[in-house]
Amino acid sequence: MAKSDMNEERDLVRLSEIGSFLRERRKKAGLSQDQLAARCDLTKSNISNIENGKKDFNFTTFLEYSKGLGKQPKELLNKEFDFSKDWSLKK
């Protein structure tokens, strides 16, 4: 398996977990995907793809998602998600 293939597989796991984490935060805020989209510069389709781990996204998209939740990005990055986790795929 080529190195880029391994990174792609690892990144799919990351995207899925981050998407689930963001979905939980949205639901905790009592927002539907439509409501979140109305509060920031993202489409419902974009939000769905992010939350389902189907779309890699850039930092500015994360900033918009945070804005829609009414949170500072650091609030999500500091305490609520373990970004230091071992993302390697163990076989």
C-alpha positions as CSV (number, residue, x, y, z in Angstrom):
1,M,0.0,0.0,0.0
2,A,1.4,3.4,-1.0
3,K,1.9,6.0,1.7
4,S,-0.7,8.3,0.2
5,D,-3.3,5.4,0.4
6,M,-2.5,5.0,4.1
7,N,-3.0,8.7,4.7
8,E,-6.3,8.6,2.8
9,E,-7.6,5.7,4.9
10,R,-6.4,7.4,8.1
11,D,-8.0,10.7,7.0
12,L,-11.3,9.0,6.4
13,V,-11.4,7.8,10.0
14,R,-10.5,11.3,11.1
15,L,-13.2,12.9,9.0
16,S,-15.8,10.5,10.3
17,E,-14.9,11.1,13.9
18,I,-14.7,14.9,13.5
19,G,-18.0,14.9,11.6
20,S,-19.7,12.9,14.4
21,F,-18.3,15.2,17.0
22,L,-19.6,18.3,15.1
23,R,-23.0,16.7,14.6
24,E,-23.2,16.1,18.4
25,R,-22.3,19.7,19.1
26,R,-25.0,20.9,16.6
27,K,-27.7,18.7,18.2
28,K,-26.6,19.8,21.6
29,A,-27.2,23.4,20.5
30,G,-30.7,22.3,19.4
31,L,-30.1,23.1,15.8
32,S,-31.1,21.3,12.6
33,Q,-28.8,21.3,9.6
34,D,-31.1,23.9,8.0
35,Q,-30.9,26.1,11.0
36,L,-27.1,25.9,11.3
37,A,-26.8,26.7,7.5
38,A,-29.0,29.8,8.0
39,R,-26.6,31.0,10.8
40,C,-23.4,30.7,8.7
41,D,-22.1,30.7,5.2
42,L,-22.5,26.9,4.6
43,T,-25.2,25.0,2.8
44,K,-27.2,22.2,4.3
45,S,-25.6,19.8,1.9
46,N,-22.1,20.9,2.9
47,I,-23.0,20.5,6.6
48,S,-24.4,17.0,5.9
49,N,-21.2,15.9,4.0
50,I,-19.0,17.2,6.8
51,E,-21.0,15.5,9.6
52,N,-21.1,12.2,7.7
53,G,-17.3,12.3,7.1
54,K,-17.8,12.5,3.3
55,K,-16.0,15.8,2.8
56,D,-12.7,17.1,3.8
57,F,-12.9,20.7,4.7
58,N,-10.6,23.6,5.3
59,F,-10.1,25.7,8.3
60,T,-12.3,28.6,7.0
61,T,-15.2,26.1,6.7
62,F,-14.6,25.0,10.4
63,L,-14.7,28.7,11.3
64,E,-18.1,29.1,9.6
65,Y,-19.4,25.9,11.3
66,S,-18.2,27.3,14.7
67,K,-19.9,30.6,13.9
68,G,-23.2,28.8,13.2
69,L,-22.9,27.1,16.6
70,G,-22.3,30.4,18.2
71,K,-19.0,29.2,19.6
72,Q,-15.4,30.4,19.2
73,P,-13.4,27.8,17.3
74,K,-11.0,27.5,20.3
75,E,-14.0,26.3,22.4
76,L,-14.3,23.3,20.1
77,L,-10.5,22.8,19.7
78,N,-9.4,23.2,23.3
79,K,-11.5,20.9,25.4
80,E,-14.2,19.0,23.5
81,F,-12.3,16.9,20.9
82,D,-9.1,14.9,21.3
83,F,-7.1,16.0,18.3
84,S,-4.0,14.3,19.8
85,K,-5.5,10.9,19.4
86,D,-3.6,8.1,17.6
87,W,-5.3,8.1,14.2
88,S,-3.2,5.2,12.8
89,L,-5.1,2.2,11.5
90,K,-4.1,-0.8,13.4
91,K,-4.4,-4.1,11.6
